[in-house]
Amino acid sequence: MAELSTTRLLTVAASLLGIGTLGFYHIDGMMADDAKGDRWINAFYCCVMTLTTVGYGDICPSNKLSHLGRVFIVSLSFCGLGMFCGPVMDFASSWTKRIPGGVLGPGVCALAMGMSLFMMIEDMPAFDAAYLTIITGTTVGYGDLSASTDSGRLATAFFAILVINVIGGLLQPAKGYLSDLCLVKPKPKPRKKKRRKND
């Protein structure tokens, strides 16, 4: 497999984050009117939740979303899927081979970091913080729990980018096993018996 260019990966990611944040900030109906907090932080948060496909649905999109907003969200979602299911997953699978002990250490660290983040910044109980950490990392994002403060949304956005990479690495062994299990293996051709000549 060819090596990924970190510079290009970061450039594409920064471009998507910039375009997405500007879109959420400027296009009418992209965020709920009653969304509390700083509009720029909310726009960045909504952009990351869309790009990573977490999509809590807590403050974005609003129920007044225009056709332009819908086209923007669909386009951003496709870019996010392309980015996170392509180069980011490739990167996630590559770093796991370079870390002694594999992905277990980073997985435990990511869980602890997410729980600490949600417990300290959002004042959540430990169970809720663990649940939100896992829901964010697996990009399920039901929306029943989410960050509600500016600092919580900002931290959640950066954490989502990190934890999805870690979860991607954790899922590589399962992906490999399930892929092997589901592959159709060609059946070996039966050997023809050679007749021996009796001399």
QUIJO-V262871 format. One line per field, one symbol per residue. ss: DSSP state (2 for helix, 1 for strand, 0 for the rest). phi: phi as a letter, one per 30 degrees, with the letter a starting at -180 (. if undefined). burial: b if it has 9 or more other C-alpha atoms within 8 Angstrom, else e. Layout:
ss = ???
phi = ???
burial = ???
This chain:
ss = 0000022222222222222222222200001000000022222222222220000000010000002222222222222222222222222222200000000222222222222222222000022222222222200000000000022222222222222222222222222222222200000000000000000
phi = .ddddeddeddddddddddddddddcddidbddcddjdddddddedddddddidheidbbdddcdddeddddddddddddddddcceddddddddddccdiicdedddddddddddeddddchcdeddddeddddddcidhdjdbadbcedddddddddedddddddedddedddddddddcddcdddddddddddddc
burial = eeeeeeeebeeebeebbeebbbbbbebbbbbbeeeeeeeebbbbbbbbbbbbbbbbeebbbbeebeeebbebbeebbebbbbbbebbbbebbbebbeeeeebbeeebeebbeebbbbbbeebebeeebbbebbbbbbbbbbbbeeebebbebbbbbbebbbebbbbbbbbebeeeeeeeeeeeeeeeeeeeeeeeeeee
